[in-house]
Amino acid sequence: MKTVLVCAIAVFAVFLGLVFSETCTTSSECVSIQCDSVTTVQCTNGTCTCELVDGYCDSRDDCLNIENWFCPADFRHCIDQRCRCRPI
């Protein structure tokens, strides 16, 4: 049972990586990405991201401390003073 759960989490993580790594020049090109209810789709530095609507930050630690955000800790980043969810 534990092995199945670990495998399911790994497959989900790979899926998230593929979705979050969609490339773009404008946010309207981000058609595959799906963000949760507290984020909006943005094109940041050529990559589609989910940006927190109220997620202002000074450092990555600010983003790591946010609760109720469907974004793995490894994908949380502070870019241009906004918390964003994407692999780097």
N, C-alpha and C positions, 0 to 999 in steps of 0.2 A: 504494500500500500504506500509506504514511504517513497519507494522508487517511482511509482506512478505519479505521485504528487510532485516530486523533483523534476521528472521529465515534463510534466504539464507546465510547470513554472518556467523551465528552460525554453520550451516552445513559445510560450507567451512572451518571454523576454526578447526572443529573436523577432517575433512579429512586431513588437513595439519598436525595436530598432529599425526595422524596415519602414514602418510607417513614419516614424519620427525623422528619418533621414531623407525624406522626399525633397528634391531640389526645386528652387523657384527663383523668380526675379520679383514677383509680386505675390501678395497673399491670395489673390484670386486663382493662382495656379495650384494652390494646395488643395487638391481634390480628394486625395486618399487619406489625409490625416483626419482623425476624429478627436476632438478635445472634450473634456468634461464640462460640467455646467459652470465651473468657476474660471474657465479659461477661454481665450479666443485664439483663432488661428492667425498666425503672423508669419511673414517671410523675413527671417533674420539672417543676414550674412549669407544669403543664397540657400538657406535650409528652412523648411517648414517647421514651425515650432508651435507649441501650445503656451501662450503667455498668460499668466495670471492677470485677471482684470484689476485686482487690487494688490498685486504682488511687487511692491517697490522694495528695493534692496540696496545695501551698500557692499555686501559680500555674499558669498555662497552660503555661509552659515545662516543668513537671514532666510534664505530659501529652504534650507534643510529643516528649519524650525517650524515651517508652516504645516499645519495639520489639515486633514480632510482634503488633500490634493492627490488625485490619482496620477502620480508621477513617481517612478522609482527614484530613490535617493541618488543613485549614480547618474541620473539624467538631469538632476536639478542644477541650474546654473544661474548666476547673476550676470546678465549681459545688458549693458547700457542702463543700469539701475532698474532693471525689470527681471523678475524671476521667470525663467523659461525652462521648458522641459524638452530636452533633446540630448542625444549622445554626442559627445565631443571627443 
